[in-house]
Amino acid sequence: MMKIVKPRVLVVDDEPGVLKALQRGLRAEDMDVVTAADGPSGLRLARTGAFDVVLLDIMLPGLSGYRVLQQLRAENVTTPVLLVSAKDGEIDQADGLDLGADGYLVKPFSFVVLVAQVRAVLRRAGPDASRGTLRLGSLEVDRALRQVRWDGTEVPLSPREFGLLEVLVSRAGTVVTKDELLRAVWGEEQAVTRNLVEVYVGYVRRKLDAVGAGALLRTVRGHGYLASDAQLDEVM
C-alpha cells in the first residue's frame, strides 16, 4: 500500500512577500508548497488535481481568483480551495462560497489561523480527497479506478507501475527522488533497492512511449524523476 506523503499546497498570490512568507511558514509545518503569481499560472497548476488544497487570492493578474475557481469546478477538479482576499464583505464571501470555495480568509490574517483552516480542510476532505483524477496534458490518472489514459486510450499498467506513475504525476513539476519513490510505492518491504525503481521507471516509460506520452516522464540525473509537460515547465 502506498504511503501518504506530505500535504501538497498550491499558493496563488501576486504579492512576492506573501508568497515567500507562506511558502516558508507552510514548509515549516511539514507541507510541500508550490507557488504561482498570477491567475493563468495558478489555473494550469491547479487543474492537474495534484494538490491537497489551494490557497487562492482573489485579486490576481490575468485571471481573478473567482474565475480560476469557477473554471476548476467546471472541469470537475474537486481540490479544496481556500479563497484569500482583502475584501471582507458578506457578499464577497458568499460569492466565493457559491462558486465552490471551501473557506474564505480575509487579509491580513493570522498565520496560525491559516494553518488551522488548511488542516481543517484536509481533515474534512479525508482519504477520499486523494482519489480524484490527476491530469498532465492529455494524460489522465484515475486514482479511483486505478486506470491511466492518454488521449482517451487506456495505458495498461501493473499495480506497481500504476503506483509509481501516480506518485510522479501527483507531484507533477517537482523532482521525486528514488528514496521517496521507494517509500511511497514499496513501503517497508525488505530487499528493495534503488535499482528496482530504475527498472520500474523503465517499464512505465516504455508503456508511455508506446502511446506517444514518453516525454512526460524525465530523468533528472543525480536527483530523481520528474513528470511534467511544456505548459507546466513554463509555469514552474
Stockholm file with secondary structure:
# STOCKHOLM 1.0

chainA/1-236         MMKIVKPRVLVVDDEPGVLKALQRGLRAEDMDVVTAADGPSGLRLARTGAFDVVLLDIMLPGLSGYRVLQQLRAENVTTPVLLVSAKDGEIDQADGLDLGADGYLVKPFSFVVLVAQVRAVLRRAGPDASRGTLRLGSLEVDRALRQVRWDGTEVPLSPREFGLLEVLVSRAGTVVTKDELLRAVWGEEQAVTRNLVEVYVGYVRRKLDAVGAGALLRTVRGHGYLASDAQLDEVM
#=GR chainA/1-236 SS CCCCCCCEEEEECSCHHHHHHHHHHHHHTTCEEEEESSHHHHHHHHTTTCCSEEEEESSCSSSCHHHHHHHHHHTTCCCCEEEEESCCCHHHHHHHHHTTCSEEEESSCCHHHHHHHHHHHHHHHCGGGGGSEEEETTEEEETTTTEEEETTEECCCCHHHHHHHHHHHHTTTSCBCHHHHIIIIITTCSSCCHHHHHHHHHHHHHHHHHTTCGGGEEEETTTEEEECCHHHHHHC
#=GC SS_cons         CCCCCCCEEEEECSCHHHHHHHHHHHHHTTCEEEEESSHHHHHHHHTTTCCSEEEEESSCSSSCHHHHHHHHHHTTCCCCEEEEESCCCHHHHHHHHHTTCSEEEESSCCHHHHHHHHHHHHHHHCGGGGGSEEEETTEEEETTTTEEEETTEECCCCHHHHHHHHHHHHTTTSCBCHHHHIIIIITTCSSCCHHHHHHHHHHHHHHHHHTTCGGGEEEETTTEEEECCHHHHHHC
//
